[in-house]
Amino acid sequence: MKVVSPHPWEVTPAEGKRIQNELREKVSTTWEPIDVKRVAGVDVGMEGEMAKAAVVVL
């Protein structure tokens, strides 16, 4: 799997704020009423070459 980052991670605080402002425009704040049956969350942590992940489905 090839992961493509939309921006570099090593940025100055000012550049980070600029990136956040660009990303802010992509957030959807509207809600289309639908019947939600499942909600899921995921978290991944890296430690050296080891990755640990957890998924919760409600």
C-alpha positions as CSV (number, residue, x, y, z in Angstrom):
1,M,0.0,0.0,0.0
2,K,1.4,3.4,-0.9
3,V,0.3,6.2,1.4
4,V,0.3,9.7,-0.1
5,S,0.3,12.6,2.3
6,P,-1.6,15.8,1.1
7,H,1.2,17.9,2.7
8,P,4.6,17.5,4.4
9,W,4.5,16.8,8.1
10,E,7.6,18.8,9.0
11,V,6.2,22.4,8.8
12,T,6.5,25.6,10.8
13,P,3.6,26.6,13.1
14,A,2.6,29.3,10.5
15,E,2.5,26.7,7.7
16,G,0.5,24.4,10.0
17,K,-2.1,27.1,10.5
18,R,-2.2,27.7,6.7
19,I,-2.8,23.9,6.2
20,Q,-5.5,23.8,8.8
21,N,-7.3,26.7,7.2
22,E,-7.2,24.9,3.8
23,L,-8.5,21.7,5.4
24,R,-11.2,23.6,7.3
25,E,-13.0,24.2,3.9
26,K,-13.2,20.5,3.3
27,V,-15.2,19.8,6.5
28,S,-18.9,19.1,6.0
29,T,-21.2,20.5,8.6
30,T,-24.5,19.5,7.1
31,W,-26.4,16.5,8.0
32,E,-28.5,14.4,5.6
33,P,-31.1,12.5,7.7
34,I,-30.3,8.8,7.3
35,D,-30.9,5.7,9.3
36,V,-27.5,5.1,10.9
37,K,-27.0,1.4,11.8
38,R,-23.3,1.3,12.7
39,V,-20.6,3.7,13.8
40,A,-17.0,2.8,13.8
41,G,-13.7,4.3,15.1
42,V,-10.1,3.3,14.5
43,D,-6.8,4.1,16.1
44,V,-3.3,3.1,15.0
45,G,0.0,3.5,17.0
46,M,3.5,3.0,15.8
47,E,6.5,2.1,17.9
48,G,9.6,1.5,15.9
49,E,8.7,-1.2,13.3
50,M,5.7,-2.4,15.3
51,A,2.2,-1.1,14.6
52,K,-0.8,-1.7,16.8
53,A,-4.4,-1.0,15.8
54,A,-7.8,-1.1,17.3
55,V,-11.2,-0.9,15.7
56,V,-14.5,-0.4,17.6
57,V,-17.9,-0.9,15.9
58,L,-21.1,0.1,17.7
